[in-house]
Amino acid sequence: MTTKTDSLYAPREPVFPRRVSGYFRTLKWWIMAVTLAIYYVTPWIRWDRGPALPDQAVLVDLADRRFYFFWIEIWPHEFYFVAGLLIMAGLGLFLFTAALGRVWCGYTCPQTVWTDLFILVERWIEGDRNARVRLHNAPWSVRKARLRATKWTVWMLIGLATGGAWVFYFTDAPTLAQDLLTFDAAPVAYMTIATLTATTFVFGGFMREQVCIYMCPWPRIQGAMMDEDTLTVAYRDWRGEPRGKHRKAAGAEALGDCIDCNACVNVCPMGIDIRDGQQMACITCALCIDACDDVMAKTGRDRGLIDYLALSDAPREIAGGKPKPIWQHVLRPRNVVYTALWAAVGLGLLFALFIRPEIEMTVAPVRNPTFVTLSDGTIRNAYDVRIRNKHGEAREFAISATAEAPLSVEVEGSVDGKVGVSADTQAMQRVYVSAPPESTAASAERTDLRLWVQELQSGARASVSTTFNGSGQ
């Protein structure tokens, strides 16, 4: 005989946040508008780099292995700039988390921004919280099917715009848009757009808080970076408890400020009760602060029952004192260290950016064979010289060599020893360096050698040290 056991997994309970207005809600609207505008508009911004270079301001050119950001161009060998920016982003997240809790999750995380947008669309089409709850619980009808189809269609269009905007960062946006509309784009473009459309539609429309709680590792990491001095959204239970609705009943004078209206719960996009204390699911979006402040104002009580506060201030406030100034919570040693490291990396990147040469070269000696003895006894070495021309137009370069012993330079395929390199490209050139038979370089085993490349128009030079291999006899 078998017995039926309860499932360990409960189905998701949909969250229907109520509309709220206030300082933090307005701030989130502005952040959502700015971040979405940056994401959707940036690929269409033009930037003139000359006739030989792309005119898209921000472009990740995988075909030519370049990253363009307005006037900055990053080559593959300069990937340390990208690594430095990622390090700065990580340090910035550490700093803001240690100082203000999960402000990234609550305000600028893409999952939060697109979920906010999807909830806004849902509210426009289906109504506020109570209307959406009734529609969710109602049996299927023509009206419910029409509202759901309308909502899902708008969500799909938002997802399509999201996926389309992403691929525009990797090639010329106007050209790709035309190719997409005429079905001439590469299959990978359609597959990428389809994938991002589906993930945006599902994550922002249906999974929502589940992504933050179960899929994202960041809440677990951030918990380790917060302490009792971190300013985060919290409930002043010493002021609000015991809570109660009936203010005119006997014993009402013993109640706290919380009237148990559940306004903070109804506006929470994560579906939690901030009055239960700090929770991993809380993204500190602060909408509960706006909701509670509105209720406190209507009931004639002081705002701030739910607020940004540090847990270390609780004993002081319970005793009737004032919390520490915000700057004392923010300017703590760990935050100062994070800021110093962040600034050091940023200044280092700026310094490296401004000292970058316009021309670069690398030299690879040909090792098979290490040298060749010509019929007259001349010793000749071969080198593969790679010249990078970072200018926006083609340039000519002259290659020369300096060493303690007399050496001659011959450029393969060039009569006058000049090498032409197209705009914003690199060229590989075989170069021969020869030592006459009577020279010390020919008889020595190795001789220090420096190969030079000079850009003939501006006179800029670059050099690389290498060795010249002689017979050793």
TANORGI-V426022 format. One record per pair of residues at least 24 apart in sequence whose C-alpha atoms are under 10 Angstrom apart, sorted by the first residue. I is the first residue (numbers start at 0). J is the second residue. If there is no record, write none. Layout:
I_J / I_J
//
This chain:
11_205 / 11_206 / 11_208 / 11_209 / 12_270 / 13_132 / 13_135 / 13_205 / 13_206 / 13_207 / 13_208 / 13_269 / 13_270 / 14_128 / 14_131 / 14_132 / 14_205 / 14_207 / 14_208 / 14_265 / 14_266 / 14_267 / 14_268 / 14_269 / 14_270 / 14_271 / 15_118 / 15_121 / 15_122 / 15_127 / 15_128 / 15_129 / 15_130 / 15_131 / 15_132 / 15_135 / 15_265 / 15_266 / 15_267 / 15_268 / 15_269 / 15_270 / 16_118 / 16_122 / 16_127 / 16_128 / 16_129 / 16_131 / 16_132 / 16_262 / 16_263 / 16_264 / 16_265 / 16_266 / 16_267 / 16_268 / 16_269 / 16_270 / 16_286 / 17_118 / 17_122 / 17_126 / 17_127 / 17_128 / 17_129 / 17_131 / 17_262 / 17_263 / 17_264 / 17_265 / 17_266 / 17_267 / 17_268 / 17_286 / 17_290 / 18_118 / 18_119 / 18_122 / 18_126 / 18_127 / 18_128 / 18_265 / 18_266 / 18_267 / 18_286 / 18_290 / 19_262 / 19_263 / 19_265 / 19_266 / 19_267 / 19_286 / 19_287 / 19_289 / 19_290 / 19_293 / 20_286 / 20_289 / 20_290 / 20_293 / 21_285 / 21_286 / 21_288 / 21_289 / 21_290 / 21_292 / 21_293 / 22_285 / 22_286 / 22_288 / 22_289 / 23_106 / 23_284 / 23_285 / 23_286 / 23_287 / 23_288 / 23_289 / 23_290 / 24_106 / 24_284 / 24_285 / 24_286 / 24_287 / 24_288 / 24_289 / 24_290 / 25_286 / 25_289 / 26_106 / 27_105 / 27_106 / 27_107 / 27_111 / 27_112 / 27_115 / 27_284 / 27_285 / 27_286 / 28_106 / 28_112 / 28_115 / 28_116 / 29_106 / 30_106 / 30_107 / 30_112 / 31_106 / 31_107 / 31_108 / 31_109 / 31_111 / 31_112 / 31_113 / 31_115 / 31_116 / 32_112 / 32_116 / 34_107 / 34_108 / 34_109 / 34_112 / 35_109 / 35_112 / 35_113 / 35_116 / 35_161 / 38_161 / 38_164 / 38_165 / 38_168 / 39_160 / 39_161 / 39_163 / 39_164 / 39_165 / 39_167 / 39_168 / 40_164 / 41_164 / 41_167 / 41_168 / 41_172 / 42_164 / 42_165 / 42_166 / 42_167 / 42_168 / 42_169 / 42_170 / 42_171 / 42_172 / 42_173 / 43_164 / 43_167 / 43_168 / 43_171 / 43_172 / 43_173 / 44_69 / 44_172 / 45_69 / 45_171 / 45_172 / 46_70 / 48_390 / 48_391 / 48_392 / 49_390 / 49_391 / 49_392 / 49_422 / 50_391 / 50_392 / 50_422 / 51_390 / 51_391 / 51_392 / 51_393 / 51_421 / 51_422 / 51_423 / 52_390 / 52_391 / 52_392 / 52_422 / 52_423 / 53_170 / 53_171 / 54_171 / 55_167 / 55_168 / 55_170 / 55_171 / 55_172 / 55_173 / 56_168 / 56_171 / 57_167 / 57_168 / 57_169 / 57_170 / 57_171 / 58_167 / 58_168 / 58_169 / 58_170 / 58_171 / 58_172 / 59_166 / 59_167 / 59_168 / 59_169 / 59_170 / 59_171 / 60_168 / 60_169 / 60_170 / 60_171 / 61_169 / 61_170 / 62_169 / 62_170 / 63_423 / 63_424 / 65_423 / 66_169 / 71_352 / 72_352 / 72_389 / 72_423 / 73_352 / 74_387 / 74_389 / 74_423 / 74_424 / 77_351 / 77_352 / 77_355 / 79_348 / 79_351 / 80_345 / 80_347 / 80_348 / 80_349 / 80_351 / 80_352 / 81_348 / 83_341 / 83_344 / 83_345 / 83_347 / 83_348 / 84_341 / 84_344 / 84_345 / 84_348 / 86_340 / 86_341 / 86_344 / 86_345 / 87_337 / 87_338 / 87_340 / 87_341 / 87_342 / 87_343 / 87_344 / 87_345 / 88_341 / 89_337 / 89_341 / 90_334 / 90_336 / 90_337 / 90_338 / 90_339 / 90_340 / 90_341 / 90_342 / 90_344 / 91_337 / 91_338 / 91_340 / 91_341 / 91_342 / 92_221 / 92_224 / 92_337 / 93_220 / 93_221 / 93_224 / 93_225 / 93_333 / 93_334 / 93_337 / 93_338 / 93_341 / 94_224 / 94_329 / 94_333 / 94_334 / 94_335 / 94_336 / 94_337 / 94_338 / 94_341 / 95_224 / 95_225 / 95_229 / 95_230 / 95_329 / 95_334 / 95_337 / 95_338 / 96_220 / 96_221 / 96_222 / 96_223 / 96_224 / 96_225 / 96_226 / 96_229 / 96_230 / 96_231 / 96_334 / 97_221 / 97_222 / 97_223 / 97_224 / 97_225 / 97_226 / 97_227 / 97_228 / 97_229 / 97_230 / 97_231 / 97_328 / 97_329 / 97_331 / 97_333 / 97_334 / 97_337 / 98_224 / 98_225 / 98_226 / 98_228 / 98_229 / 98_230 / 98_231 / 98_309 / 98_325 / 98_326 / 98_328 / 98_329 / 98_330 / 98_331 / 98_333 / 98_334 / 99_225 / 99_228 / 99_229 / 99_230 / 99_231 / 99_232 / 99_283 / 99_307 / 99_308 / 99_309 / 99_328 / 99_329 / 100_221 / 100_222 / 100_224 / 100_225 / 100_226 / 100_229 / 100_230 / 100_231 / 100_232 / 100_282 / 100_283 / 100_307 / 100_309 / 101_217 / 101_218 / 101_221 / 101_222 / 101_224 / 101_225 / 101_230 / 101_231 / 101_232 / 101_281 / 101_282 / 101_283 / 101_284 / 102_231 / 102_232 / 102_282 / 102_283 / 102_284 / 102_285 / 103_282 / 103_283 / 103_284 / 104_211 / 104_217 / 104_218 / 104_281 / 104_282 / 104_283 / 104_284 / 105_281 / 105_282 / 105_283 / 105_284 / 105_285 / 105_286 / 106_282 / 106_283 / 106_284 / 106_285 / 107_284 / 108_282 / 109_199 / 109_203 / 110_199 / 110_202 / 110_203 / 110_207 / 110_208 / 110_210 / 110_211 / 110_215 / 111_203 / 111_207 / 111_208 / 111_210 / 111_211 / 111_268 / 111_282 / 111_284 / 112_203 / 113_154 / 113_157 / 113_158 / 113_161 / 113_199 / 113_200 / 113_202 / 113_203 / 113_204 / 113_207 / 114_199 / 114_200 / 114_202 / 114_203 / 114_204 / 114_205 / 114_206 / 114_207 / 114_208 / 114_268 / 115_203 / 115_204 / 115_207 / 115_268 / 116_154 / 116_157 / 116_203 / 116_204 / 117_150 / 117_151 / 117_153 / 117_154 / 117_157 / 117_158 / 117_199 / 117_200 / 117_202 / 117_203 / 117_204 / 117_205 / 117_207 / 118_150 / 118_154 / 118_203 / 118_204 / 118_207 / 118_268 / 120_149 / 120_150 / 120_151 / 120_153 / 120_154 / 120_204 / 121_146 / 121_147 / 121_149 / 121_150 / 121_151 / 121_153 / 121_154 / 121_204 / 122_150 / 123_150 / 124_149 / 124_150 / 124_153 / 125_149 / 125_150 / 128_265 / 128_266 / 129_265 / 150_204 / 151_200 / 151_204 / 152_200 / 153_200 / 154_196 / 154_199 / 154_200 / 154_201 / 154_203 / 154_204 / 155_196 / 155_197 / 155_199 / 155_200 / 155_201 / 155_204 / 156_196 / 156_200 / 157_196 / 157_199 / 157_200 / 158_192 / 158_193 / 158_194 / 158_195 / 158_196 / 158_197 / 158_198 / 158_199 / 158_200 / 158_201 / 158_203 / 158_204 / 159_192 / 159_193 / 159_194 / 159_195 / 159_196 / 159_197 / 159_199 / 159_200 / 160_192 / 160_195 / 160_196 / 160_199 / 161_192 / 161_195 / 161_196 / 161_199 / 161_200 / 162_188 / 162_189 / 162_190 / 162_191 / 162_192 / 162_193 / 162_194 / 162_195 / 162_196 / 162_197 / 162_198 / 162_199 / 163_188 / 163_189 / 163_191 / 163_192 / 163_193 / 163_195 / 163_196 / 164_192 / 164_195 / 165_191 / 165_192 / 165_195 / 166_191 / 166_192 / 166_195 / 207_268 / 207_269 / 208_268 / 208_269 / 208_270 / 208_280 / 208_281 / 208_282 / 209_269 / 209_280 / 211_269 / 211_279 / 211_280 / 211_281 / 211_282 / 212_269 / 212_279 / 212_280 / 212_281 / 212_282 / 213_280 / 218_278 / 218_279 / 218_280 / 218_281 / 218_282 / 219_279 / 221_279 / 222_278 / 222_279 / 224_333 / 226_309 / 226_310 / 226_311 / 227_308 / 227_309 / 227_310 / 227_311 / 227_312 / 227_313 / 227_328 / 228_308 / 228_309 / 228_310 / 228_311 / 228_312 / 228_323 / 228_325 / 228_327 / 228_328 / 228_329 / 228_331 / 229_307 / 229_308 / 229_309 / 229_310 / 229_311 / 229_328 / 229_329 / 229_331 / 230_306 / 230_307 / 230_308 / 230_309 / 230_310 / 230_311 / 230_325 / 230_328 / 230_329 / 231_277 / 231_281 / 231_282 / 231_283 / 231_284 / 231_285 / 231_306 / 231_307 / 231_308 / 231_309 / 231_310 / 232_273 / 232_276 / 232_277 / 232_281 / 232_282 / 232_283 / 232_284 / 232_285 / 232_286 / 232_287 / 232_288 / 232_305 / 232_306 / 232_307 / 232_308 / 232_309 / 232_310 / 233_273 / 233_274 / 233_275 / 233_276 / 233_277 / 233_278 / 233_281 / 233_283 / 233_285 / 233_287 / 233_288 / 233_303 / 233_304 / 233_305 / 233_306 / 233_307 / 233_308 / 233_309 / 233_310 / 234_272 / 234_273 / 234_274 / 234_275 / 234_276 / 234_277 / 234_287 / 234_288 / 234_303 / 234_304 / 234_305 / 234_306 / 234_307 / 234_308 / 234_310 / 235_274 / 235_276 / 235_303 / 235_304 / 235_305 / 235_306 / 235_308 / 235_310 / 235_313 / 235_316 / 235_317 / 236_274 / 236_275 / 236_276 / 236_304 / 236_305 / 236_313 / 236_317 / 237_304 / 237_313 / 237_314 / 237_316 / 237_317 / 238_303 / 238_304 / 238_305 / 238_316 / 238_317 / 239_274 / 239_304 / 239_305 / 240_274 / 256_295 / 256_298 / 256_299 / 256_300 / 256_301 / 256_302 / 256_304 / 257_291 / 257_294 / 257_295 / 257_300 / 257_304 / 257_305 / 258_294 / 258_295 / 258_298 / 260_291 / 260_294 / 261_287 / 261_290 / 261_291 / 262_286 / 262_287 / 262_288 / 262_289 / 262_290 / 262_291 / 262_292 / 262_293 / 262_294 / 263_287 / 263_288 / 263_289 / 263_290 / 263_291 / 263_292 / 263_294 / 263_305 / 264_290 / 264_291 / 265_290 / 266_290 / 266_291 / 273_305 / 274_305 / 283_307 / 356_387 / 356_388 / 356_389 / 356_459 / 356_460 / 356_461 / 357_387 / 357_388 / 357_389 / 357_390 / 357_423 / 357_454 / 357_459 / 357_460 / 357_461 / 358_386 / 358_387 / 358_388 / 358_389 / 358_390 / 358_396 / 358_423 / 358_425 / 358_452 / 358_453 / 358_454 / 358_459 / 358_460 / 358_461 / 359_385 / 359_386 / 359_387 / 359_388 / 359_389 / 359_425 / 359_452 / 359_460 / 359_461 / 359_462 / 359_463 / 360_384 / 360_385 / 360_386 / 360_387 / 360_388 / 360_425 / 360_426 / 360_427 / 360_450 / 360_451 / 360_452 / 360_460 / 360_461 / 360_462 / 360_463 / 361_385 / 361_386 / 361_387 / 361_427 / 361_450 / 361_461 / 361_462 / 361_463 / 361_464 / 362_386 / 362_427 / 362_428 / 362_429 / 362_430 / 362_449 / 362_450 / 362_462 / 362_463 / 362_464 / 362_465 / 363_429 / 363_463 / 363_465 / 364_429 / 364_430 / 364_431 / 364_465 / 364_466 / 364_467 / 364_468 / 365_429 / 365_430 / 365_431 / 366_468 / 369_467 / 369_468 / 369_469 / 369_470 / 370_432 / 370_433 / 370_441 / 370_467 / 370_468 / 370_469 / 370_470 / 371_433 / 371_468 / 371_469 / 371_470 / 372_433 / 372_434 / 372_436 / 372_441 / 372_469 / 372_470 / 373_433 / 373_435 / 373_436 / 375_435 / 375_436 / 376_434 / 376_435 / 376_436 / 376_437 / 376_441 / 377_433 / 377_434 / 377_435 / 377_436 / 377_437 / 377_438 / 377_441 / 377_469 / 378_406 / 378_432 / 378_433 / 378_434 / 378_435 / 378_436 / 378_438 / 378_440 / 378_441 / 378_442 / 378_467 / 378_468 / 378_469 / 378_470 / 379_406 / 379_407 / 379_408 / 379_431 / 379_432 / 379_433 / 379_434 / 379_435 / 379_441 / 379_467 / 379_468 / 379_469 / 380_408 / 380_430 / 380_431 / 380_432 / 380_433 / 380_434 / 380_466 / 380_467 / 380_468 / 380_469 / 381_408 / 381_409 / 381_410 / 381_411 / 381_429 / 381_430 / 381_431 / 381_432 / 381_433 / 381_467 / 381_468 / 382_410 / 382_428 / 382_429 / 382_430 / 382_431 / 382_432 / 382_450 / 382_465 / 382_467 / 383_427 / 383_428 / 383_429 / 383_430 / 383_431 / 384_410 / 384_426 / 384_427 / 384_428 / 384_429 / 384_430 / 384_450 / 384_451 / 384_452 / 384_463 / 385_425 / 385_426 / 385_427 / 385_428 / 385_429 / 386_418 / 386_419 / 386_420 / 386_424 / 386_425 / 386_426 / 386_427 / 386_428 / 386_452 / 386_461 / 387_420 / 387_421 / 387_422 / 387_423 / 387_424 / 387_425 / 387_426 / 387_427 / 388_419 / 388_420 / 388_421 / 388_422 / 388_423 / 388_424 / 388_425 / 388_426 / 388_454 / 389_420 / 389_421 / 389_422 / 389_423 / 389_424 / 389_425 / 390_420 / 390_421 / 390_422 / 390_423 / 390_424 / 391_421 / 391_422 / 391_423 / 391_424 / 392_420 / 392_421 / 392_422 / 392_423 / 392_424 / 393_419 / 393_420 / 393_421 / 393_422 / 393_423 / 393_424 / 394_418 / 394_419 / 394_420 / 394_421 / 394_422 / 394_423 / 394_454 / 394_455 / 394_456 / 394_457 / 395_419 / 395_420 / 395_421 / 395_452 / 395_453 / 395_454 / 395_455 / 395_456 / 396_420 / 396_451 / 396_452 / 396_453 / 396_454 / 396_455 / 396_456 / 396_458 / 396_459 / 396_460 / 397_451 / 397_452 / 397_453 / 397_454 / 397_455 / 397_458 / 397_460 / 398_428 / 398_430 / 398_450 / 398_451 / 398_452 / 398_453 / 398_454 / 398_460 / 398_461 / 398_462 / 399_430 / 399_432 / 399_449 / 399_450 / 399_451 / 399_452 / 399_453 / 399_462 / 400_432 / 400_448 / 400_449 / 400_450 / 400_451 / 400_452 / 400_462 / 400_463 / 400_464 / 401_447 / 401_448 / 401_449 / 401_450 / 401_451 / 401_464 / 402_440 / 402_446 / 402_447 / 402_448 / 402_449 / 402_450 / 402_464 / 402_466 / 402_467 / 403_439 / 403_440 / 403_446 / 403_447 / 403_448 / 403_449 / 404_434 / 404_435 / 404_438 / 404_439 / 404_440 / 404_441 / 404_446 / 404_447 / 404_448 / 405_433 / 405_434 / 405_435 / 405_438 / 405_439 / 405_440 / 405_441 / 406_432 / 406_433 / 406_434 / 406_435 / 406_438 / 406_440 / 406_441 / 406_448 / 406_467 / 407_431 / 407_432 / 407_433 / 407_434 / 407_435 / 408_432 / 408_433 / 408_434 / 408_450 / 409_433 / 417_452 / 417_453 / 417_454 / 417_455 / 418_452 / 418_454 / 419_454 / 432_467 / 433_467 / 433_469 / 434_467 / 434_468 / 434_469 / 436_469 / 436_470 / 438_469 / 439_469 / 439_471 / 439_472 / 440_467 / 440_468 / 440_469 / 440_470 / 440_471 / 441_467 / 441_468 / 441_469 / 441_470 / 441_471 / 441_472 / 442_468 / 442_469 / 442_470 / 442_471 / 442_472 / 443_467 / 443_468 / 443_469 / 443_470 / 443_471 / 443_472 / 444_468 / 444_469 / 444_470 / 444_471 / 444_472 / 445_469 / 445_470 / 445_471
//
